Amino acid sequence: MSYRNILISLLLLNYHHAQSVFNAYGLGLSRSAYHTATSGVGSIGLVPTFHPGVSLDNSATWPGLKFTYISGSYNNRSVGLENSNNITYGNGLDKMQFVIPIMDRYAVGFSLKLVNNHNSYFKTDSSSFDFQGKNLITNKEFRSGGGLLAGSFGFSFPMNEKMGLGFSVDRLFGSSRDEHSLVLNAIHYRLFNIRTYSGTVMNINFAGNFYNDNNLIVLGFARISMTGKPVSGTLYQFDLFEDRNDNYTFDTDDYPATVNVDTIEVSDIYAPNSFSFGINAGFRNDLNMFGEFQIWNDEASSANYESIYMDQIGSKTHFGGGIVKFGDINARAWQDKLTFRLGTFKESYSLKYSGKTINENGIAMGIGFKFAVTGNQLDFSYRTGSRFINGGYKELVKEFKIGLSLGDVWFLRRRAKQ
């Protein structure tokens, strides 16, 4: 195994994703939204946000698509501490997805998405002291990077004319690094760990039409996520070394010339389970109002996971609601093809060992534009909010995301030649 290649890939992740002090807890904060249309209302992906009756993050709704879609979402995020000029910026892909509806009754899909963000960086204030007539300046730095990705396969089918189910399996994988550094007269003495991950999560999605007349449609949605195989992996613990060339990794230019690495197999370090519920009321003018709720827990039993903070995210709750005004692709005026989104959300993370709570509140807005006969859609979203812990840090978070979904015609009967 090339430790150098692992470190380089982790550093690239650091540059692509903004850094939050709260990501130093365990594997960091889990993501709630992936597709741009979902982010535009602060949703967790249950209720329709992409198309009337359809969320690309909810496999049970995929048969409502009229075309096959390949879709991608790209984000730009900033995270800054309150009353501080220390702001970090990051960007990268959140999700790539391919969905194929079949005969208006079935659908299959594939996706690759970022599950959480482990990127964090902070440091202590500098102090100085005299050592044998020399003035030494020192401080400590803490840094982490990487995280979990998920490759997903899903399919959906009808239960009856008004209800449908969707199943998906997420194959979790990835790697991360956390580092403690002592800085002495601008020279870094690094002590760090590298971890690799592997596990699976299974998801069951439900979508149902509970009420329908000429003026009102009431839709209900639910999701149960269960750990199939708890995340396990390998932990590489590096001894302390002097990073003389300051390139964030150990090489032959550093001291000592060789560094011992302990290799430890770890298991059951991450086992997420959740239940989510959502309801959507659609009115005659294509205006939709929704509400969502989620309970999420990490039921991993292993205590052999050390991060920068000696604590982990144990549970999370999500409350959210908003409105969506869908556009009409067949409209003549371009402004009538626009979809408008607005929402608000609140999330609370509970820490396993200290019992402290990280609270995040925010608002989101978005716009989508339909074009071409195959239902292509260009989406934009903006989220802003704050997260804080009692007696600790408070962060201001802003995120701008753009998504492009290209449609095509698959599995349609060919017309007979005249």
C-alpha positions as CSV (number, residue, x, y, z in Angstrom):
1,M,0.0,0.0,0.0
2,S,1.2,3.5,-0.9
3,Y,0.7,5.8,2.1
4,R,1.9,8.7,0.0
5,N,-0.9,8.2,-2.5
6,I,-3.5,7.9,0.3
7,L,-2.3,11.2,1.8
8,I,-2.3,13.0,-1.5
9,S,-5.9,11.9,-2.2
10,L,-7.0,13.1,1.3
11,L,-5.4,16.4,0.8
12,L,-7.2,16.9,-2.5
13,L,-10.5,16.3,-0.6
14,N,-9.4,18.9,1.9
15,Y,-9.1,21.5,-0.9
16,H,-12.5,20.5,-2.4
17,H,-14.6,20.7,0.7
18,A,-15.0,23.5,3.3
19,Q,-13.8,22.8,6.8
20,S,-16.0,22.8,9.9
21,V,-14.8,22.4,13.5
22,F,-17.8,20.1,14.1
23,N,-16.5,17.6,11.5
24,A,-13.8,16.7,14.0
25,Y,-16.3,14.6,15.9
26,G,-16.0,11.0,14.8
27,L,-16.7,10.8,11.0
28,G,-18.1,14.3,10.9
29,L,-21.6,15.6,10.2
30,S,-23.8,13.5,7.9
31,R,-25.4,15.2,4.9
32,S,-29.2,15.5,4.6
33,A,-29.6,16.7,1.0
34,Y,-27.8,15.6,-2.2
35,H,-29.7,16.7,-5.3
36,T,-29.8,20.5,-6.0
37,A,-33.6,20.5,-6.2
38,T,-33.6,18.9,-2.7
39,S,-31.2,21.4,-1.3
40,G,-33.3,24.3,-2.7
41,V,-35.9,23.8,0.0
42,G,-33.8,22.3,2.8
43,S,-35.4,18.9,2.3
44,I,-34.1,15.4,3.2
45,G,-35.2,14.2,-0.2
46,L,-38.6,12.5,0.6
47,V,-41.1,15.0,-0.9
48,P,-41.3,16.1,-4.6
49,T,-38.9,18.8,-5.4
50,F,-37.6,17.9,-8.9
51,H,-40.9,17.3,-10.7
52,P,-44.5,17.1,-9.6
53,G,-44.7,13.9,-7.6
54,V,-41.0,13.1,-8.0
55,S,-37.9,13.5,-5.9
56,L,-34.7,12.1,-7.4
57,D,-33.5,11.3,-3.8
58,N,-36.6,9.1,-3.2
59,S,-36.6,5.9,-5.3
60,A,-40.3,5.2,-4.7
61,T,-41.2,8.3,-6.8
62,W,-39.0,7.5,-9.8
63,P,-41.8,5.9,-11.9
64,G,-43.4,9.4,-12.1
65,L,-40.6,10.5,-14.4
66,K,-41.5,10.9,-18.0
67,F,-37.9,10.5,-19.2
68,T,-34.6,8.8,-18.3
69,Y,-32.3,11.2,-16.6
70,I,-28.6,11.6,-16.0
71,S,-28.1,14.2,-13.3
72,G,-25.3,15.8,-11.4
73,S,-25.0,18.4,-8.6
74,Y,-22.0,20.6,-7.9
75,N,-21.7,22.7,-4.7
76,N,-19.7,25.7,-3.5
77,R,-19.7,26.1,0.3
78,S,-18.2,28.5,2.8
79,V,-17.9,27.9,6.6
80,G,-16.8,30.6,9.0
81,L,-16.6,31.1,12.7
82,E,-18.8,33.9,14.1
83,N,-16.9,37.1,15.0
84,S,-13.9,35.8,13.1
85,N,-12.4,36.4,9.6
86,N,-11.4,32.8,9.4
87,I,-13.6,31.6,6.5
88,T,-12.9,28.4,4.5
89,Y,-14.2,27.7,1.0
90,G,-14.7,24.4,-0.8
91,N,-16.4,23.0,-3.8
92,G,-17.0,19.6,-5.4
93,L,-19.6,17.1,-6.7
94,D,-22.3,16.1,-4.2
95,K,-24.0,13.5,-6.4
96,M,-24.0,11.8,-9.8
97,Q,-27.1,9.9,-10.7
98,F,-28.7,7.8,-13.5
99,V,-32.4,6.9,-13.3
100,I,-34.5,4.9,-15.8
101,P,-38.3,4.9,-15.5
102,I,-39.9,1.8,-17.1
103,M,-43.5,1.8,-18.5
104,D,-44.7,4.4,-15.9
105,R,-44.7,1.6,-13.3
106,Y,-41.1,0.7,-12.5
107,A,-37.7,2.3,-12.3
108,V,-34.0,1.5,-11.7
109,G,-31.2,3.9,-10.8
110,F,-27.6,4.2,-9.9
111,S,-25.8,7.0,-8.0
112,L,-22.5,8.1,-6.4
113,K,-22.8,10.6,-3.5
114,L,-20.9,12.1,-0.6
115,V,-22.3,10.8,2.6
116,N,-20.5,13.0,5.1
117,N,-17.6,15.5,5.4
118,H,-14.7,14.8,7.7
119,N,-12.8,18.0,6.8
120,S,-11.8,20.2,9.7
121,Y,-9.0,22.5,10.7
122,F,-8.3,24.7,13.8
123,K,-5.4,25.7,15.9
124,T,-4.5,27.1,19.3
125,D,-3.1,30.5,20.1
126,S,0.7,30.9,19.9
127,S,2.7,31.1,23.1
128,S,6.4,31.8,23.6
129,F,9.0,30.6,26.2
130,D,12.7,30.8,26.8
131,F,14.8,27.7,26.4
132,Q,18.5,28.0,27.2
133,G,18.6,31.6,26.0
134,K,16.5,31.0,22.8
135,N,13.0,32.3,22.4
136,L,10.7,29.5,21.1
137,I,7.2,30.1,19.7
138,T,4.7,27.2,19.8
139,N,1.1,26.3,19.1
140,K,-0.9,23.2,18.2
141,E,-2.9,22.5,15.0
142,F,-5.6,19.9,14.4
143,R,-6.6,18.8,11.0
144,S,-8.8,16.1,9.5
145,G,-10.0,15.2,5.9
146,G,-11.7,12.7,3.8
147,G,-15.0,11.0,4.6
148,L,-17.5,8.4,3.4
149,L,-18.8,8.0,-0.1
150,A,-21.7,5.8,-1.2
151,G,-22.3,3.9,-4.5
152,S,-26.0,3.2,-4.7
153,F,-28.3,0.9,-6.7
154,G,-32.1,1.2,-6.4
155,F,-35.3,0.1,-8.0
156,S,-39.0,0.8,-7.5
157,F,-42.3,-0.9,-8.3
158,P,-46.0,-0.3,-7.6
159,M,-48.0,-1.7,-4.7
160,N,-51.3,-0.6,-6.3
161,E,-52.5,2.3,-8.3
162,K,-51.9,4.8,-5.5
163,M,-48.9,3.4,-3.7
164,G,-45.3,2.4,-4.5
165,L,-42.1,1.1,-2.9
166,G,-38.5,1.7,-3.6
167,F,-35.5,-0.3,-2.4
168,S,-31.8,0.8,-2.6
169,V,-28.5,-0.4,-1.3
170,D,-25.7,2.0,-0.5
171,R,-22.2,0.6,-0.7
172,L,-20.2,2.7,1.7
173,F,-16.4,3.3,1.2
174,G,-13.8,5.9,1.5
175,S,-10.9,7.0,3.7
176,S,-10.0,9.7,6.2
177,R,-7.1,11.2,8.1
178,D,-6.9,13.1,11.3
179,E,-3.8,14.8,12.5
180,H,-2.4,16.5,15.7
181,S,0.6,18.8,15.1
182,L,2.9,20.6,17.4
183,V,4.3,23.7,15.7
184,L,7.7,24.8,17.1
185,N,9.3,27.9,15.5
186,A,7.2,27.2,12.3
187,I,8.4,23.5,12.1
188,H,5.6,20.9,12.3
189,Y,5.9,17.8,14.3
190,R,3.0,15.6,13.1
191,L,1.2,12.7,14.7
192,F,-1.6,11.3,12.5
193,N,-3.9,8.4,11.7
194,I,-5.3,7.1,8.4
195,R,-8.4,5.0,8.1
196,T,-10.1,3.1,5.3
197,Y,-13.8,2.2,5.3
198,S,-16.2,-0.4,4.0
199,G,-19.9,-1.1,4.8
200,T,-23.5,-1.2,3.5
201,V,-26.8,0.5,4.2
202,M,-30.2,-0.6,2.9
203,N,-33.1,1.8,2.3
204,I,-36.8,1.2,1.9
205,N,-38.8,4.1,0.5
206,F,-42.6,4.5,0.3
207,A,-44.8,6.9,-1.7
208,G,-48.6,7.1,-1.5
209,N,-51.5,9.2,-2.8
210,F,-53.8,9.6,0.2
211,Y,-56.3,12.1,-1.2
212,N,-57.0,13.4,-4.7
213,D,-59.7,15.7,-6.1
214,N,-59.7,18.6,-8.6
215,N,-58.3,21.1,-6.1
216,L,-56.0,19.2,-3.8
217,I,-53.7,16.2,-3.8
218,V,-52.2,14.9,-0.5
219,L,-49.1,12.7,-0.8
220,G,-47.4,10.8,1.9
221,F,-43.8,9.5,2.0
222,A,-41.6,7.5,4.3
223,R,-38.1,6.0,4.5
224,I,-36.5,3.4,6.7
225,S,-32.7,3.1,6.5
226,M,-30.9,0.1,8.1
227,T,-27.3,-0.9,8.4
228,G,-26.7,-4.0,6.3
229,K,-23.0,-4.4,7.3
230,P,-21.5,-2.0,9.9
231,V,-18.6,0.1,8.6
232,S,-15.3,-1.5,9.3
233,G,-11.8,-0.9,8.1
234,T,-8.1,-0.5,8.8
235,L,-6.5,2.0,11.0
236,Y,-2.9,3.1,10.4
237,Q,-1.3,4.9,13.3
238,F,1.9,6.8,12.4
239,D,4.6,7.7,15.0
240,L,5.5,11.3,15.6
241,F,7.9,12.8,12.9
242,E,9.3,16.2,12.0
243,D,7.9,17.4,8.7
244,R,11.0,19.3,7.6
245,N,9.7,20.1,4.1
246,D,6.1,20.9,5.4
247,N,4.3,18.8,2.7
248,Y,1.8,17.2,5.2
249,T,3.1,13.7,4.6
250,F,6.1,11.6,5.7
251,D,8.9,11.1,3.2
252,T,12.7,10.6,3.2
253,D,13.4,14.4,3.7
254,D,11.8,14.2,7.2
255,Y,13.1,13.1,10.5
256,P,13.6,10.4,11.5
257,A,14.4,8.5,8.3
258,T,11.9,5.8,9.1
259,V,8.6,5.9,11.1
260,N,6.8,3.0,12.6
261,V,3.2,2.4,11.6
262,D,0.8,0.3,13.6
263,T,-1.9,-1.4,11.6
264,I,-5.1,-2.2,13.4
265,E,-8.3,-3.8,12.0
266,V,-11.4,-2.0,13.3
267,S,-15.0,-3.1,13.1
268,D,-18.5,-1.8,13.8
269,I,-17.4,1.9,13.9
270,Y,-20.4,3.3,12.0
271,A,-23.9,1.8,11.8
272,P,-26.5,4.4,10.8
273,N,-30.2,3.7,11.1
274,S,-33.0,6.2,10.5
275,F,-36.8,6.7,10.0
276,S,-38.2,9.6,8.0
277,F,-41.7,10.8,7.2
278,G,-43.0,13.5,4.9
279,I,-46.3,14.9,3.7
280,N,-47.0,17.0,0.6
281,A,-50.1,19.0,-0.3
282,G,-50.4,19.9,-3.9
283,F,-52.9,22.5,-5.1
284,R,-54.6,23.2,-8.4
285,N,-52.1,25.9,-9.4
286,D,-49.1,23.6,-9.1
287,L,-48.2,25.1,-5.7
288,N,-47.0,22.5,-3.2
289,M,-46.6,22.7,0.6
290,F,-44.6,20.1,2.5
291,G,-43.3,19.0,5.9
292,E,-40.6,16.5,6.8
293,F,-39.3,14.8,9.9
294,Q,-36.3,12.4,10.5
295,I,-34.8,10.5,13.4
296,W,-31.2,9.2,12.7
297,N,-29.0,7.1,15.0
298,D,-25.5,5.6,14.8
299,E,-25.8,2.3,16.6
300,A,-22.1,1.3,16.2
301,S,-20.8,-0.5,19.3
302,S,-17.1,-0.2,18.9
303,A,-15.3,2.3,21.1
304,N,-12.0,1.9,19.1
305,Y,-12.5,5.1,17.1
306,E,-10.5,8.1,18.0
307,S,-10.9,11.4,16.3
308,I,-9.7,14.9,17.1
309,Y,-12.5,15.4,19.6
310,M,-12.9,12.4,21.9
311,D,-16.5,12.1,21.0
312,Q,-18.8,11.0,18.2
313,I,-22.2,11.9,16.6
314,G,-24.7,9.5,18.2
315,S,-28.0,10.8,16.8
316,K,-29.7,13.5,14.8
317,T,-33.2,14.9,14.3
318,H,-34.4,16.9,11.4
319,F,-37.5,19.1,11.0
320,G,-38.2,20.9,7.7
321,G,-40.9,22.5,5.7
322,G,-41.5,24.7,2.7
323,I,-43.2,25.4,-0.6
324,V,-42.5,24.5,-4.2
325,K,-44.2,26.1,-7.3
326,F,-43.5,23.8,-10.3
327,G,-43.1,25.1,-13.8
328,D,-44.7,23.8,-16.9
329,I,-42.4,22.6,-19.6
330,N,-45.2,23.0,-22.2
331,A,-45.8,26.7,-21.4
332,R,-45.1,29.2,-24.1
333,A,-43.6,31.9,-21.9
334,W,-40.2,31.1,-20.5
335,Q,-41.1,32.4,-17.0
336,D,-43.9,29.9,-16.8
337,K,-41.3,27.1,-17.1
338,L,-39.5,28.1,-13.9
339,T,-39.8,26.2,-10.7
340,F,-39.5,28.2,-7.5
341,R,-38.5,26.6,-4.1
342,L,-38.4,28.0,-0.6
343,G,-37.9,26.2,2.7
344,T,-36.5,26.2,6.3
345,F,-35.0,23.4,8.4
346,K,-33.7,22.6,11.9
347,E,-31.2,19.8,12.7
348,S,-29.9,18.7,16.1
349,Y,-26.9,16.4,16.5
350,S,-26.4,14.7,19.9
351,L,-22.9,13.6,21.0
352,K,-22.5,10.0,22.3
353,Y,-20.3,10.6,25.4
354,S,-20.6,14.2,26.5
355,G,-24.4,14.5,25.9
356,K,-23.9,17.9,24.2
357,T,-26.0,19.0,21.3
358,I,-25.0,20.7,18.0
359,N,-27.9,22.7,16.6
360,E,-28.2,23.9,13.0
361,N,-30.9,26.2,11.7
362,G,-31.2,27.5,8.2
363,I,-33.2,28.6,5.2
364,A,-33.0,27.6,1.6
365,M,-34.2,28.8,-1.7
366,G,-33.9,27.5,-5.3
367,I,-35.0,27.9,-8.8
368,G,-35.3,25.4,-11.7
369,F,-35.7,25.9,-15.5
370,K,-37.1,23.3,-17.8
371,F,-35.9,23.2,-21.4
372,A,-36.0,20.9,-24.5
373,V,-38.7,18.3,-25.3
374,T,-37.0,15.6,-23.1
375,G,-37.5,17.5,-19.9
376,N,-34.0,18.8,-19.3
377,Q,-33.7,20.8,-16.1
378,L,-31.2,23.3,-14.8
379,D,-31.4,23.9,-11.0
380,F,-29.9,26.4,-8.7
381,S,-30.1,26.5,-4.9
382,Y,-28.8,28.6,-2.0
383,R,-28.7,27.6,1.6
384,T,-27.6,29.7,4.6
385,G,-27.7,29.0,8.3
386,S,-25.8,28.7,11.5
387,R,-24.7,25.8,13.7
388,F,-23.5,26.0,17.3
389,I,-22.8,24.0,20.4
390,N,-23.6,25.3,23.9
391,G,-20.6,27.0,25.4
392,G,-18.6,26.4,22.2
393,Y,-18.1,27.4,18.6
394,K,-20.8,29.0,16.4
395,E,-20.4,28.7,12.6
396,L,-22.0,30.5,9.7
397,V,-22.6,28.2,6.7
398,K,-23.5,29.3,3.2
399,E,-23.9,26.9,0.2
400,F,-24.5,27.6,-3.5
401,K,-25.3,24.6,-5.7
402,I,-26.0,24.0,-9.3
403,G,-27.5,20.9,-10.9
404,L,-28.0,19.7,-14.4
405,S,-30.4,16.9,-15.4
406,L,-30.5,15.7,-19.0
407,G,-33.4,13.6,-20.1
408,D,-33.7,11.0,-22.9
409,V,-36.4,8.6,-24.2
410,W,-36.0,5.0,-23.2
411,F,-38.3,2.0,-23.0
412,L,-41.0,3.6,-25.2
413,R,-42.8,1.5,-27.8
414,R,-41.8,2.2,-31.4
415,R,-44.6,3.3,-33.6
416,A,-45.4,1.0,-36.4
417,K,-44.4,2.2,-39.9
418,Q,-47.2,3.4,-42.1
